[in-house]
Structure formats: structure tokens, C-alpha cells
């Protein structure tokens, strides 16, 4: 499903509160997978994490630098949409934890998913990708899976 969202370019989706009592489905694993055995490519880069956190903070403040976004992405972010997302992100309170949980590669697209734990629920995920020029060309906030 996340791949479909990435390919469809779902951007700045509104936050949705997960159903009460709903637990995420866990995929069965045939082999043990301790965190230490993950491929080196999935280890988060401090630079990527800092850039993702800066994008989160700017959106939470409702003051983004449109020059940091691709032309297509900037055109999809309306002032009203940004204000709505900013209010929703601010309502969550201070960030307690901001960590990369996934790296998704589909062809030439590389997207990073960060789990954001705040003072108040829900836990949020930020999906972000940059184009070849270093501009944000995909940004999505939604409930954590």
C-alpha cells in the first residue's frame, strides 16, 4: 500500500487517528531478524535524519521554504493545507522521539520513513524523498503502521 501511495504521489495527507484497540498486523518471519542483522543501507544517515526533522519542524510551524521543494510538490501544497497540517502536528505536542524506521526503494525513488513519537497520540510517520537536485519531491504525514 505504501508503494501505491508513493507512486501516486499522495502528499501532505491529513493525520488520521487509528481505530481504538486496533493493532498492526505482524508479518510472520521464517528467520530471526535482530536489528543488528539489517543491511548497512538501512542504517539512517545523520544528514538524512536532520533534513527530515527540519522538514517536519517547518511543516509543524506552518512556515516552509518553498524553494526547498520541487516545483510539482510546492504546487500541491496549498496555504490552507499547510495550515491544517501545521495545526494537527502542533496539537501533538513536543517531539519525544524521531527515528528512521524504513527506507523504501522503488526504481530510482528512495523514500525514508520516520516514526515520530510526541507528547500526545497518535504516533506519526513522515515519509520523505528528495529529487536529484536535493529538493523535497514527496512528503507525507500519517498514522504510524
N, C-alpha and C positions, 0 to 999 in steps of 0.2 A: 504494500500500500504506500509506503514512504517513497518508493521509486516512482509510482504513478504521480504522487504529489510533486516530486522533484521535476519529473519530465513535463508535467502540466504547468509548472511554474506557479504553484499556489504560493502566494506571497502575503506576508503580514496577516496571517489568519488570526481571527479573534480567539481569545482564550476560551476554552470550554472546560467546565468542571466535570471530572469523571464521575460516573454514576456511583452513588454511595454503595459501599460494600463490594464494588467490582474489583476484581483482582486481575492483573495482566496474565494472559496465558503464557505458560512457560513451555518452550520447545524442549522435547526430550533430547538428550545428548548421549551418544554412544561412547564418548570418550571423556575423560576428565579434562576440564579446561580451566586450570588455575590462571589467575591474572598474569602471572609471570611467563606463561607459555604463549601469550599473544604475540603476533608478528610485530617486529620492530616498527613497521609502517603505521601501526595503530597508536603508537606512543605519541601523545599530544606534544606539539611544539609550543614552547612558551610564547613565541611570536603569534602563532595562530590563536592561542587562547587569549592573549592580550587584545588582539584585533576583534575577536568575537565578543569579548567582555566590553570593549569600547563601543561596539555597535549596540549591544544590549543597553548599556548605560545611556547612550544618546537617544535611543528609542524610548526608554523609560522617562527621560527628561522631556521628550517631545521636541527635541532640537537636533535634528540630523543635518549633516553636511551633505547636501545632495551631490556635490562633486565627488564624494566617496562611493557613489552608487553608479551602476551602468545607466545609460540613458533610458533603457527599457524599464529597468527596476524603478528608477526615480519617477518615471511617468506613471507607474502603477500605484505609487504611494500618494494618496490624496491627503490634504491637510486634515480633513475630518477623520480619515482612517488612522493617521498618525496620532491625532489627539485621543482617539478612542483606545488605541493600543497603549499609549503612554499612561492613560488613567488606569487601565487594567494592570499594567506592570507596577505602577506606583502603589496600587492598593495591596499588593503582595507584601509590602514592607521591605526591610533591608535584606540584602542577599547574604545568606549564611554560607552557601557553597556553590561554586561554579566550576564544573568539571566536564571534560570531554568524555562522552560515553560511546560514541561511534564515529567511524569515518566511512562514508559511502562513496564508492567509485562506480560510475556508470559511463562507460566510454571515456570521454575526456572530462566529464563532470566529476569533480571531487567536492563533496559536501561534508561538513563537520557538524556533529550533533552534540550539544552541550546540555547537561542537566543542571537546572538552576533551582536550588532549594532556598526558600525565603522564610521570613517570619510567619507568614500565613499561607495556607494551602490555596491552590493546588501547586504541586511541583511542576515546573515548566521545562520544556525543552526548546532550545533555539537551534534551528537548522540554518546553516550559513555556508555560502560558497562565493568565491571571488572569480572574476574572469581573468583572462591573460594579462590585462592591464592593471590588475590588483584592485579592481572596483567590485563592490558587492553586487552580485547579479542574482542571488537568491537569499531570501531572509524570511524565516517563518518562525512564529512563536506558537506553541500549543501545549496541551497537557502532556506530561511525561507518559511514556508507554511502559 
